[in-house]
Amino acid sequence: MTPLLEVTNLMKAFRGVRAVDGASFSVQPGSITGLIGPNGSGKSTAIDCISGFQRANSGSVHLEGRAITGLPPQQIARSGLTRTFQDVRVYDGYSVLENLLVVAKPFETTSWADAFLRNAKFREAEREAQGRARDFIDLVGLTKLIDAPALILSYGQKKLLAFAAAMMSNPRIVVLDEPVAGVNPTRVNEVAEIVRRANQAGTTFLVIEHNVEFITSLCDHVIVFDRGRKLTEGPPLEVHRDPLVLDAYLGVEPGHEPNLVRAG
């Protein structure tokens, strides 16, 4: 199967230190792929380069066979790859619904003249954006807060809103950067179910997360980074038992690994 996202020999250095050192990996269409690794392994830098927020020194990134290497973030988003961030980014002064409508604007095909005249094309685009926004707000369970300002949302609810915003352009792949960091256990289960439902509807996910239990229970395939390179990859349970992973990521010896798979 042709990969949806293919990263080849990606390298990014800061003052001579290689944060990403020739990393290569791929994400298959329709999958929920996890990306894990110890602190400083290069995960976040690699994702920043892939999504256009940093420029790689060398290497290539292809999305559905098209080169997106070095493109600005907005162009990569229009190509079909969107992302969330470790630090929640929402517009506190806007309502939940308005947050999504603002995100939708750059992806609309209407012109300024259409907006000025409020013609049929503009009104149809507006209705379509409203419909999508309400669907995603329902998906993340924020319907009762649809008109509330984002300022009043909890940290976990803001993460859900950011997830909905990443979905607004109907992307081919969404990169989730630590989607459950800092949220309570109930919200962790909720996020997992939301990702599964969106995946079943056709969206591919690449999930970067320190919560190994979350990754193990959610993902079809897991990639492990260490020292800027891919250390290994495979099905979650196989990766979990790999001695290299236990040493580099979990910091325990084989035979003494914790139970990371949720019961049931």
VENURBEL-V650765 format. One record per backbone hydrogen bond with DSSP energy under -0.5 kcal/mol. NH is the residue of the N-H (numbers start at 1). CO is the residue of the C=O. E is the energy in kcal/mol with one decimal. If there is no record, write none. Layout:
# VENURBEL-V650765
nh=NH co=CO e=E
nh=NH co=CO e=E
This chain:
# VENURBEL-V650765
nh=4 co=27 e=-2.2
nh=5 co=27 e=-1.8
nh=6 co=62 e=-2.7
nh=7 co=25 e=-3.1
nh=8 co=60 e=-2.8
nh=10 co=23 e=-2.9
nh=11 co=58 e=-2.3
nh=12 co=20 e=-2.2
nh=14 co=17 e=-2.9
nh=17 co=14 e=-2.1
nh=18 co=16 e=-0.6
nh=19 co=12 e=-1.5
nh=19 co=17 e=-1.1
nh=20 co=12 e=-2.0
nh=21 co=228 e=-2.0
nh=22 co=10 e=-1.3
nh=22 co=20 e=-0.5
nh=23 co=10 e=-2.1
nh=25 co=7 e=-1.7
nh=27 co=5 e=-2.6
nh=31 co=28 e=-1.6
nh=33 co=31 e=-0.5
nh=33 co=205 e=-2.9
nh=34 co=221 e=-3.0
nh=35 co=207 e=-3.0
nh=36 co=223 e=-2.6
nh=38 co=225 e=-0.5
nh=41 co=38 e=-1.7
nh=46 co=42 e=-2.4
nh=47 co=43 e=-2.3
nh=48 co=44 e=-2.4
nh=49 co=45 e=-2.1
nh=50 co=46 e=-2.5
nh=51 co=47 e=-2.4
nh=52 co=49 e=-0.7
nh=53 co=48 e=-1.9
nh=54 co=48 e=-1.5
nh=56 co=54 e=-0.6
nh=57 co=11 e=-2.3
nh=58 co=11 e=-1.5
nh=60 co=8 e=-2.3
nh=62 co=6 e=-2.7
nh=63 co=66 e=-2.9
nh=64 co=4 e=-3.3
nh=64 co=62 e=-0.5
nh=66 co=63 e=-1.9
nh=68 co=61 e=-2.7
nh=69 co=61 e=-0.8
nh=71 co=68 e=-1.8
nh=73 co=52 e=-0.5
nh=75 co=72 e=-0.7
nh=76 co=72 e=-2.1
nh=77 co=73 e=-2.5
nh=78 co=74 e=-1.9
nh=79 co=75 e=-1.3
nh=80 co=76 e=-0.7
nh=80 co=77 e=-1.0
nh=81 co=76 e=-1.8
nh=82 co=80 e=-0.5
nh=82 co=173 e=-1.9
nh=84 co=175 e=-2.3
nh=88 co=86 e=-0.6
nh=90 co=88 e=-0.6
nh=92 co=90 e=-0.9
nh=94 co=91 e=-1.5
nh=96 co=145 e=-0.6
nh=96 co=148 e=-1.7
nh=97 co=146 e=-2.3
nh=99 co=95 e=-2.3
nh=100 co=96 e=-1.2
nh=101 co=97 e=-2.0
nh=102 co=98 e=-2.5
nh=103 co=99 e=-1.4
nh=104 co=100 e=-1.8
nh=105 co=101 e=-1.1
nh=105 co=102 e=-0.5
nh=106 co=102 e=-0.5
nh=107 co=104 e=-1.6
nh=108 co=104 e=-0.5
nh=108 co=105 e=-1.6
nh=115 co=111 e=-2.0
nh=116 co=112 e=-2.6
nh=117 co=113 e=-2.6
nh=118 co=114 e=-1.5
nh=119 co=114 e=-1.3
nh=123 co=119 e=-2.6
nh=124 co=120 e=-2.3
nh=125 co=121 e=-2.0
nh=126 co=122 e=-2.4
nh=127 co=123 e=-2.2
nh=128 co=124 e=-2.4
nh=129 co=125 e=-2.3
nh=130 co=126 e=-2.3
nh=131 co=127 e=-2.4
nh=132 co=128 e=-2.4
nh=133 co=129 e=-2.7
nh=134 co=130 e=-2.4
nh=135 co=131 e=-2.1
nh=136 co=132 e=-2.4
nh=137 co=133 e=-2.4
nh=138 co=134 e=-2.1
nh=139 co=135 e=-2.1
nh=140 co=136 e=-2.0
nh=141 co=138 e=-1.2
nh=142 co=137 e=-2.6
nh=145 co=142 e=-1.6
nh=146 co=143 e=-1.6
nh=148 co=145 e=-1.5
nh=150 co=91 e=-0.5
nh=150 co=94 e=-2.9
nh=151 co=92 e=-1.8
nh=152 co=149 e=-1.7
nh=153 co=150 e=-1.5
nh=158 co=154 e=-2.3
nh=159 co=155 e=-1.7
nh=160 co=156 e=-1.7
nh=161 co=157 e=-2.2
nh=162 co=158 e=-2.4
nh=163 co=159 e=-1.9
nh=164 co=160 e=-2.3
nh=165 co=161 e=-2.3
nh=166 co=162 e=-2.0
nh=167 co=163 e=-1.1
nh=168 co=164 e=-0.6
nh=168 co=165 e=-0.9
nh=170 co=167 e=-2.1
nh=172 co=80 e=-1.5
nh=173 co=80 e=-2.2
nh=174 co=204 e=-2.4
nh=175 co=82 e=-2.6
nh=176 co=174 e=-0.6
nh=176 co=206 e=-2.5
nh=177 co=175 e=-0.7
nh=178 co=176 e=-0.9
nh=178 co=208 e=-3.4
nh=181 co=178 e=-1.0
nh=183 co=180 e=-1.6
nh=188 co=184 e=-1.8
nh=189 co=185 e=-1.8
nh=190 co=186 e=-1.7
nh=191 co=187 e=-2.8
nh=192 co=188 e=-2.1
nh=193 co=189 e=-2.0
nh=194 co=190 e=-2.2
nh=195 co=191 e=-2.5
nh=196 co=192 e=-2.2
nh=197 co=193 e=-2.3
nh=198 co=194 e=-2.4
nh=199 co=195 e=-2.5
nh=200 co=196 e=-2.5
nh=201 co=197 e=-1.2
nh=202 co=199 e=-1.7
nh=203 co=198 e=-1.9
nh=204 co=172 e=-1.9
nh=205 co=31 e=-2.4
nh=206 co=174 e=-2.2
nh=207 co=33 e=-3.2
nh=208 co=176 e=-3.0
nh=208 co=206 e=-0.5
nh=209 co=35 e=-1.1
nh=209 co=207 e=-0.5
nh=212 co=210 e=-1.3
nh=215 co=211 e=-2.0
nh=216 co=212 e=-3.0
nh=217 co=213 e=-2.2
nh=218 co=214 e=-1.6
nh=219 co=215 e=-2.6
nh=220 co=32 e=-2.5
nh=221 co=32 e=-1.2
nh=222 co=234 e=-2.9
nh=223 co=34 e=-3.0
nh=224 co=232 e=-2.9
nh=225 co=36 e=-3.1
nh=226 co=229 e=-2.4
nh=228 co=41 e=-2.1
nh=229 co=226 e=-1.4
nh=231 co=224 e=-3.5
nh=231 co=229 e=-0.6
nh=232 co=224 e=-1.0
nh=234 co=222 e=-1.9
nh=239 co=235 e=-2.5
nh=240 co=236 e=-2.6
nh=241 co=237 e=-1.3
nh=242 co=238 e=-0.7
nh=242 co=239 e=-1.0
nh=245 co=242 e=-0.5
nh=246 co=242 e=-2.4
nh=247 co=243 e=-2.0
nh=248 co=244 e=-2.7
nh=249 co=245 e=-2.9
nh=250 co=245 e=-1.7
nh=251 co=246 e=-1.2
nh=252 co=246 e=-2.3
nh=256 co=253 e=-2.0
nh=260 co=258 e=-1.0
nh=262 co=260 e=-0.6
